[in-house]
Amino acid sequence: MRSALLALAVVLANPALADFNDKKPVTATVTGATPSGYPRTMVEGLNAVVRDTYPGSAVSFKPNSPGGGVLAIADKQADFTATATGTEIRLANEGQAPYKSPLKGKFSYVMMLYDNQYIHFLMTKEWADANGIKSWADIAAKKPKIRLAINRPDNPQTTIGGPYEVMKAYGFTINDIEKWGGSYVLGNSQIGLDAITDGKADIFMNARNLADSLVKDIASKRDLLWIDGDMAHFEKAAATFHNKADMVPKGTYPFMEKDYPTVRMWVSLLAGAHVPDEVVYKYVKAIAENESRVHAIGGSLKSAFATTKMATNPANLPYHPGALRYYKEKGLVK
């Protein structure tokens, strides 16, 4: 009896030895996604998988933005953020804008969700022809007046981590657009594409899935072109935040007569340092062991999520202990 009590005391004193392989419910709030659109659909879908795996769980969605999501988990206003890239991770760790102070140590890595977020660099043919523009090099040399549809800087992954870095690689900055007499249409990709459609923007820079149906529809009404460039400049731009330079294949859109370069980003789930190991472990386990259901959520998860890639960690952010425990059990990390 005494030995049994001692063993129980050791387990209670050391939560790391606790058995998380039960069906007890968990409670968590997931943020990072906007109130509408695919990111919300993704979060709601993932949460549903966890709730079904652990009946009675209270796993909810709290609208935010990719940048705001990291701040929310660092400040214990939410438990997970589901739209973090290398851009948010680095800027938050270092306390660079839009973050006001370093958040290093207040959040950690949980899983890779997908690695196929492609920044679209589109321009209207009308504007391109009027200004003699085919490439990024042309823009840098000619400094044309541009009405640019781009996201707000508080969504770092589709501004600071992508377009801003490409501009820098070609020798100019986002601030030069106004110096050249241009202006901005700030907002998500839907707002930007609407501006292109309505003739209120000349260039669109934001993330969409490849072969996006909305882009195809707009191209059927308004002639578009992809801004050309070279891989050396894109590799330099992508490396800053642990992204990749990639080529968008010829024919992805009707107006693409060849392959064109872009920045390919990955998207991950992070957790606040305050989140219990059991909650993170169970969230990871539910997603890892229901791959077909995750694919059924659609979008980028359907085409790029894989249990075998969940532990992929391009930014080398420390894993949350709950996630690391699961990955070690399954041999996904050493």
DOBAKE-898067 format. One record per atom (N, C-alpha, C, O): z, y, x. Coordinates in pm, whole numbers, plus 50000, padded with zeros to 5 digits. Atoms other than C-alpha are relative to their C-alpha. Example, Ala and Ser with C-alpha at 12.3 -4.5 7.8 and 13.67 -1.06 7.14 Angstrom:
500004988150089/507804955051230/500005012050090/500665011850194/499944988149918/507144989451367/500735010949923/500905022049974/
END
This chain:
500004988050083/500005000050000/500005012550087/499275022150063/499924988349912/500955023750279/498675002850067/498265014350077/501294998149931/497655017850462/498955005649905/498115013849944/500954994950099/495715024150141/500235014849974/499275022549962/499684985950021/497515056950086/499565008550118/499075019750101/500444992649880/496825067450445/498495001850001/497995012450038/501474999150003/493135059550403/499555010549899/498635018249925/500344990250101/493025079950084/500285014150050/499505023350023/499654986949947/494745108850260/498965004950098/498645016850102/501024996349903/492135108250536/498745004849928/498145014849968/501194996150075/489305109750282/500185013749937/499285022049940/499744987250063/490925138550098/500055011350100/499665022650069/499904989749897/491545157250421/498675002850066/498495013350128/501294998649935/487985152150539/498894998249897/498404987149878/501025000950105/485455160450263/498704994150048/497934988849967/501265005349947/482605149950495/499894985149977/498794979649977/500015014450022/483645113950431/499874996449852/499744984649818/500105002750143/483445117550054/498654993949966/497644996850030/501235006550044/480865096349874/499335008749893/499905010849786/500714991550094/478285118549703/498994992149916/498284997949834/500995008150071/476235089449569/500534995449865/500614983549837/499555002750136/477545091849215/499165008449905/498255015549948/500754992550099/476245107048894/500795011649942/500465016849836/499204988850048/478875133948859/499165012850000/498385015050092/500824987850011/477375167148746/500335010350107/501415010150167/499814988949906/476955197448970/499695013149928/499035013349824/500254986650054/476875234548902/499375008550109/499885009150221/500684991649901/474445258049078/499105010049930/498625007749819/500944989950046/472375289349030/498915001450105/499195002950224/501164998949910/468885291449180/499295013249972/499025016549857/500644987050014/467235325049242/498765000850090/498294990750141/501144997949912/464345340149437/498675001349930/497695005849990/501264999650075/461705337949165/500015011749901/501065015449848/500144989250096/460405366048947/500164994749858/500084982549837/499755004550137/461035364948570/498864992349936/499074985149839/501145007150057/457545351648501/499094995150112/499274998850228/500965004949901/454705333648676/500394986550058/501414980750020/499795013349943/454485302048885/501364998250067/501984987750048/498705002249935/457655307749096/501104996249902/501914987349930/498985003750100/459795306848783/499744985949947/500674977949933/500335013550046/457935276148656/500474989650100/500994979150062/499585009149895/458635259448990/501524998049998/501994986749999/498545000949997/462365267548988/500524992649877/501384983849888/499555006650122/462825257048626/499694985050005/500474976849957/500365014049987/461005224648701/500914992450093/501354981350061/499095006449904/463115216449005/501394998449940/502024987949955/498685000750060/466315224648819/500084989149894/501114982449881/500025010450103/465295201548535/500124986150062/500794977450006/499895012949930/464885172748781/501464997450037/501954986250020/498605001749959/468415178648911/500894997449878/501774988849883/499185001950120/469925181548561/499824985949942/500784979849896/500255013350054/468255149048451/500604989150090/501024978650042/499445009749906/469445131148765/501524999349990/502124988750005/498544999250012/473025142848716/500345005949863/500585018049852/499784995150137/473625145148339/501265008649989/502305005650047/498884990950018/475865173648234/500035011250100/500895020050091/500034989549898/474945195448532/499615013449939/498815014149846/500344986450040/474785232948486/499235006550114/499825013450198/500864994749894/471865242548709/499075010149935/498215006449856/500694989450072/470405275948605/499145008650092/499255008150214/500914991149929/467765301348705/500455014549983/500815018749874/499664985950001/468535337548797/498855007950061/498635006850182/501174992849949/465465360448831/500345009150117/501415015250122/499844991449883/465035379149157/498645000950067/497614998750004/501214999649919/462465383549434/500244991650124/501384988050152/499785007649877/461875364249758/500985006850096/501865000350153/499084992849912/463615391249960/501395001149942/502384999150012/498724998750066/466365396949707/500734986949987/501964986749983/499375013150012/467005359749677/500854996650120/501954991250104/499235002849879/468155356550038/501285008350001/502355003450037/498814991450007/470505386049994/500994994749897/502204995049920/499135005150106/471865370749673/500814987950045/502004987150015/499235011849956/472825337549834/500955003750113/502014997750125/499104995649893/474295355450135/501245006949942/502335005949998/498904992750066/476445376549900/500714991549894/501554996749820/499375009350094/477465345949691/499715003449854/500484999749765/500414996950137/475655359549384/499144988949941/498874988749821/500755011950040/473615327349369/500234989550107/500784992450213/499765011049905/473665293549541/498774996450082/498874993950202/501255003349931/470025286349626/498985011149975/499045017949872/501184991950025/466895307249670/498794991450033/498774984750136/501085009849993/463595289049623/498685005550050/497674998550043/501294994349959/460955312649763/500085006450138/499425016550163/499824994049868/462005319450122/498974994850100/498684982950105/500915003649891/459525319850410/500625004250133/501755009150137/499514995849869/459895326050781/500225014950009/501025019550090/499844985549999/459575363050708/501405004049954/502105011250024/498674996750051/462695365650491/501104994850093/502105001750116/498975005949913/464625342550725/500235008750123/501375011950156/499844992149879/463955362851037/500545014049971/501475018550037/499574986450031/464345397250879/501465000249956/502215009149995/498615000550046/467605387150708/500954996850114/502015003050126/499145003549885/469055370851019/500235012150090/501335014350139/499934988849905/468295401851226/500415013249936/500685022950006/499634987650068/469125427750962/498915010650004/499205022550004/501124990650004/465665443250966/499635002949855/499894994949766/500404996050136/464275461850662/499164989149936/498284983350000/499204992350096/464495455750374/501494996950001/502225001849914/498575003349993/467895441450478/500735010750080/500235015550182/499264988949939/470555466950573/500924995550113/501345003850194/499145005149894/472635444550798/499684985350023/499154978849933/500305014049971/472315410450969/500754990649907/501944992649879/499405009850089/472975380950739/500134986350067/500404976350000/499965012649927/472955354251009/501324992849977/502404998749987/498825008150025/475355326050931/500414999549855/501274991549818/499624999650141/475545334350560/499094991549912/499324990149792/500895008950075/472715311250456/499424989850097/499424991950218/500535010749916/471115279350583/498864992849930/498584995349812/501235006450046/468105256750539/500304987849915/501234980249943/499845011750085/467775231050263/498754991350003/498844979550037/501205008450000/464165219450230/498725008350002/498695019749957/501364994750012/460485226850272/499484996149861/499554984549821/500585002850132/458875230149929/498494998050010/497964988249957/501435001749977/455235235550029/499585009250114/500295018550151/500474992449883/453185249550316/498565004949981/497815006350077/501394996150026/449995260850146/499905012949918/499115013949825/500124986850061/450615296850040/499055008350085/499375011850199/501044993049924/447455315150146/499925014649958/499805017849839/500214985950030/447225352850173/498505002349977/497674998250058/501394996750033/444015364950007/499725014350046/500455023650013/500434986949951/442235393950179/498635003049939/497604999449997/501234997950076/439635405449927/499655014849992/500535023449991/500474986350021/437515436849892/498834999749904/498114989749895/501154999350090/435005448249635/498745002450085/498775009850183/501264998449928/431405445849752/499525014549991/498925019750085/500404986150018/430775480549612/500625009050106/499945017250168/499304991949900/433405496049839/499554996250141/499325004950225/500405004749867/432435474450138/498635005350039/498445009950152/501354995049972/428765484350113/500005015250022/499315020250111/499974985449989/429575521250066/500605004650133/500265015350183/499334996249876/431725521450381/499554992150123/500054994250233/500515008049889/429825496550595/501054990750058/501164989350180/498895008649957/432775472350609/499694985349974/499344981449863/500085014550014/432535435150672/501264993150052/501604982150009/498915006749930/435575428250886/501215009150022/501165021149997/498814992549961/439045438750995/499675009750114/500185020850119/500384991349888/437495452751311/499295012549949/499485023450003/500684988550060/435275475151097/501015009849940/500875021949956/498984991350060/438305488350908/500745007750109/500965019850096/499284993449891/440135495751234/499155010950064/499685021450102/500884990449932/437105513751379/499615011849911/499555023149958/500544989650089/435905533351075/501065007649921/500795018549870/498904993350070/439275541950916/499595005349863/499755017249835/500504995550130/437855543250564/501145003249902/502274998749920/499064997450108/439605556650257/500114987349916/499124982049866/499765012850067/441195526350091/501005001849886/502065007849905/499005001650106/442865521249756/500454985350009/499734976349966/499525013449965/444965491149856/500984994549897/502005000749869/499105007150091/446525467049607/500804989950083/500244980350135/499145008149914/449475451149787/501394999649939/501765008349859/498665001250055/452975439649708/500945010450061/500615017150159/498994990849950/456105460449759/500644994150125/500714981950139/499405005249877/457825457750099/501294992149977/501724984950067/498835008250026/460915442849931/499614985749961/500484977549930/500505013750004/458725411949888/499384997450137/498154997850150/500474999949860/458455406850267/498894990250032/498024993350114/500955010349958/456395374950278/498565003949975/497685000150052/501384996250029/453305390150118/499685014350043/498645019850007/500244986749943/453645423650294/500284999550150/499364998450231/499604999349859/455605424750621/499544987750077/499064988950190/500305012349927/454995388450712/498554996050002/498184986750074/501415003750006/451285387450630/499105011750028/498735013950144/500924988749981/449095418250576/500455009950107/499635014250188/499544990349901/451285441550785/499754994950142/499325002650229/500185005649867/451115417951083/498524999150038/498185001050155/501455000349971/447325413951054/499525014050036/498755015850131/500354986249967/446965451651048/500425003450142/499645009250218/499484997249865/449125454451361/499164993050106/498904998650213/500835007449903/447025427851534/498685007150025/498115006050134/501264992649987/443965449751472/500215014750038/499265022450040/499754986849943/445655481451597/500325011249904/500275022849944/499564989450091/446735500151285/501154994749915/501494982949925/498855004050080/449635499351037/499795003549853/498835010449818/500074997050142/450245501050665/500065015149976/499445020049881/499884985550017/451155537850707/498695007550028/498505018649980/501284993649969/447685545550843/499095000949877/498205009449873/500844999750121/446155538250501/500065013949937/499035019649900/499844986650057/447585570850367/499445010750093/498875020650046/500524990349904/446665589550685/498485001049992/497905011550020/501465000050015/443055579550623/499565005149864/498375004849832/500334994750132/443225594650274/500124989949888/499734992749775/499915010550099/443975562250094/501265000449916/502065009849926/498855000950089/446575551449839/500314985449974/499574976450015/499555013750025/448445520849718/500194997349851/500585006149774/499585005450128/448775500449403/501024989250035/500654978450081/498945009049957/452145483549459/500434990849886/500704995349775/499565009450101/453095452049273/499584985850034/498954983450137/500335014049974/452705414449248/498494997649992/497725006849966/501445003049991/449355396649271/499295002649867/498125006549867/500624997350129/448705399748898/499685014949985/498595018649940/500234985550006/449105437548915/498845003950091/497995012050053/501074996949906/446835438749219/498634995749951/497665003249965/501295004750051/444095417849062/499555008149879/498365010449860/500354991350113/444255438748746/499405013150051/498465018449992/500514987449943/443705469648964/498584998250052/497765007250037/501375002949955/440635453449122/499064999449880/497975005149882/500815001650120/439315444248778/499685013449935/498565015749890/500134987150068/439865479248640/499385010950087/499265022350044/500614990249911/438255496448938/501005009950058/500615020950098/498974991149948/441575511549052/500424996550143/501285003250201/499705004149862/441705493449389/498724994950064/497834989649997/501165004549923/439185485549662/500284987050074/499394978750092/499615011749922/441105459149858/501254993849938/502145000949892/498875007750050/443535432049745/500564991650113/499824984350179/499335008349900/446085416249981/501264994349938/502255001349920/498835006550058/448475391149830/499774984950001/498684980350036/500095014649998/449165353849795/499524994649867/499994998749761/500455007750116/447305331449552/499714985850047/499504983650167/500455013349964/446545294449543/498515000450029/497785008449970/501435000649972/443175285749690/499234995449876/499734987449796/500865003050116/440345283349436/500665004649871/500494998449765/499284994550114/442495304349202/499045003649886/498045010449908/500914997950113/440935305448855/499875014849963/498805019249920/500064985850035/441825342148799/499095007550097/498325016150055/500884993749902/440135352749123/498544996549968/497665005149977/501365004050036/437065332849020/499505007749879/498345011949874/500394992750121/437045349648681/499665014550032/498675019949982/500254986149961/437285384348834/498695001150077/497925010550057/501224999849919/434515375849081/498744998649914/497665002749956/501165001450089/432235367248788/499665013349932/498575015049875/500214987050065/432625402948661/499835011350101/499225021650071/500024989349898/432985422848983/499794993550136/500584985050176/500335006349873/431395413749316/501115002050103/501555013250127/498944999749900/434005404849578/499534994250131/498554986650136/500235005549866/433995397049950/501354997150064/502355003550031/498805002649920/436565381950187/499885008150129/498825008150192/500044992149876/437455404750480/499984990550119/500884982350135/500185009149888/436235387150792/500885003950119/501345015350128/499204997649881/438145383951120/499864988650097/499034979750076/500075010849902/438725361751420/501364993450014/502394999749991/498785007849997/441305334551474/501025005250102/502225003950080/499064995149898/442795350351787/500925010649942/502135010249965/499184989650062/443995380751591/500924994049894/502084997949881/499185005950107/445215359351302/501094991150056/502184990549999/498965008249937/447085335451529/501145008850051/502315005250039/498984990649954/448895365051682/500845005049883/502065005649892/499304994950117/449775378551338/500894989349938/502044992149902/499265010750067/450895345051196/501224995550079/502244991950020/498925005249917/453105335451491/501295008149989/502375002850014/498834991450005/455475364751439/501104994349912/502284995349944/499015005250094/457175347751144/499834984949977/500104979849869/500115014650002/456445310951224/499034995049894/499224984349836/501065004450090/453355309351003/498844994550080/498914993350202/501205005349934/449915295251080/498785008249962/498685013349850/501324994750033/446455309951102/499154988349953/499194977550012/500805011050054/444065289350895/498685005649947/498525017849933/501284996050054/440535290050758/499904996049854/500254984849816/500295003050140/439665292350390/498574994749995/497645001850035/501325006349990/436715268650347/498905007049919/499145012749813/501204995150068/433235280050253/499944993949860/500194982049841/500145004950136/432705277449879/501294999549920/501274995949802/498754999650076/436365280849787/499855009449881/500365006849771/500394990750107/435115310449585/498485001750011/497925000450119/501474998949999/431475316249488/499455010050100/498335008450149/500494989649908/431225346949712/500224996750147/499895004850233/499725003649860/432295328350029/498874991450054/498744979750019/501145007149944/429215318750227/500334993050131/499494986150190/499545006849879/431255306650526/501524999049995/502145003749899/498545000649991/434835298950633/500545013650043/499935020650123/499384987249965/437155329150656/501464998050039/502134989149985/498635001749952/440495333550836/501045006349907/500765015949835/498884994350075/443845339850672/501324995650063/501344988250161/498665004349961/447595335850715/500494990049897/500534992849777/499495010850086/448965303350573/501514999250017/502014997150127/498544999749995/452665304650485/500624987549939/500004980549859/499215010750059/455305278850403/501145006149919/501585017349946/498954995050091/457955282550133/501134989749995/500894977749984/498865009149990/461445268050147/501125003449904/501185014449849/498774998250076/464695263749957/501135002150100/501294994250193/498854997149916/467765279450122/501264999549914/501195000249792/498724999950071/471465277750030/500965009550070/500895011250192/498964991749943/474345301550080/501024991450074/501234979850040/499015007449921/476995291450332/501184995649913/501914986449949/498875002950088/479505290750045/499794987649913/500744982749852/500315010850094/477775262449857/500574986850051/500334983250166/499415012749957/479685229249869/498944989950046/497834989749994/500925010149948/478085200850064/499504990849889/498334986949888/500385009350106/478075178749756/498885005749913/497954998549876/501014993850084/476025203449553/498644999750068/497634996250007/501264999949926/473375206949823/499464985950019/498274983450000/500415013949981/473305169749898/499344994649873/498274988549879/500525005550125/472775161049532/498705006849957/497825000349901/501254993150033/470115187749481/498864994150083/497794991050031/501025005749911/468205174549783/499654985849960/498484982249953/500225014050037/468645138249681/499184998949872/498274990649864/500755000550126/467395144849327/498535003150020/497674996449966/501394996149976/464255162249450/499284989550085/498154985950055/500625009749909/463575137249730/499654987049930/498644980849963/500195013150062/463855107049503/499265000749866/499234991149790/500824998350121/461715120949221/498715007550034/498345017149967/501194993149951/458565130749408/498925001449892/498295011949882/501054999450102/456235122449118/500325010749895/499415017449845/499624989650096/458215145148884/499815013950059/499435023349990/500204987249932/458105173049139/498525003650000/498155015049973/501454997650003/454325169349165/499555004349860/498645012549846/500394996950137/454125171248786/500305014349960/499775019249860/499734985850026/455535206648797/498725008050018/498535018449953/501304993749982/452075216148921/499965010350110/500915012050186/500164989449900/450735243949139/500114994850141/499624983950172/499885003549858/451595243049507/500824987450021/500574980050117/499215012249986/454175215549455/499124987649980/499304977650049/500875011450025/451495192449318/499144996850121/498924985150152/500945002249890/449215197249616/500664998750137/500044993350229/499464999549864/451655201149904/501434994750017/501864992850131/498655005149981/455185188349831/499964985450040/499174977649987/499865014049960/456165156050005/501424997650047/501965005450125/498645003449958/459555139550047/500084998850151/501075002950212/500005002049856/458605130950404/499965013150079/500265013350198/500084987149932/458105168050483/501155009449963/501195020850010/498934991250048/461265181550316/500845005850112/501295017350104/499154995549889/463175184150644/499255008850100/499865013850194/500784991549910/460345203350815/500575014149998/500785019949891/499234987549989/461945235450942/499365008950107/499895009950218/500744992349899/459445258651119/500805011150067/500565014250183/499224988949944/461975286851170/501224995250077/501945003250136/498835005849932/464605263051315/501315006349953/502235008350033/498754995150058/467245277251082/500964988249989/500534977349952/499065011150016/470435256151085/499954994149859/499895001549760/499995006650129/470415230350807/501375001849934/502395002250002/498745000750071/473055232450538/500574985950022/499814976350018/499435013249973/475495203750610/499694989649892/499494977949924/500325009450107/474825188150269/498584994750011/498354982849990/501395004349982/471065187250331/499874991350124/499194981050123/500095007549875/471505175150687/500544985949983/499984976450038/499425013350024/473685146450571/498974990949933/498814979449974/500995008250069/470985134050333/498864996450094/498424984950099/501145002549912/468215137650590/500354989850109/499524981550146/499595009749898/470185118450851/500124986049939/499744976150002/499905013050066/470925090650604/498644993549981/498504981349992/501345005350027/467215087050531/499114999850124/497954995850116/500775000249877/466085090850892/498955010950010/498005009750088/500984989149995/464215123250828/500285009850113/499395017150155/499644992749878/466085140451112/500924991050081/501584982150027/499145008349913/467905125751409/501425005450000/502294999850068/
END
